[in-house]
């Protein structure tokens, strides 16, 4: 059965709208320092608060007396599993206002995943190995990404409109709110660049990899 001209026109409009929403609304982000060098592991995200949280489990491992990965970004309500794949015991803790918790000395995977119900920064440490540091950043949106070694990240599946975009990094020298930029998305991908002043974090000395020391 042949389609009427009106139906053909309506179908064409729907296909065009779907195509624009599906392929065009992407925000490409670059994060650099004051020396124009790329910043890896920066969390880029939309400034919004979704009413619902999400139940998802991710992993922060412990290998060769280090947390892996160094930075983890999650949506509020997600849980993190902290397996210890070393042959020695670790203790994981955080005194953060966003999540105060402690996993006593253990090996293997003895504990249930820890749920993160509040947004914000959660520094991690091990009470036995002072150099073991990592960071969790909990956001209220499902639109977030981590920058790669080239300082590149992207936010996808964004509808046309105006957005506030924020960047967080462990060595950020200012409050995250000062990074805010506003961008208006139309029907084509856009670029956004952030320049962050950094304050390097102190990290305790550790023995070189492969160094044998019983119980430590």
Secondary structure by P-SEA (a helix, b strand, c coil): ccccaaaaaaaaaaaaaaaaacccbbbbbbbbccccbbbcbbbbbccccccbbbbbbbbbccccccccccbbbbcccbbbbbbbcccbbbbbbbccccbbbbbcccccccccbbbbccccbbbbbbcccccccbbbbbbcccccbbbccccccccccccbbbbbbbbbcccccccccccbbbbbbccbbbbbbbbbbbbbbbbccccccccccccc
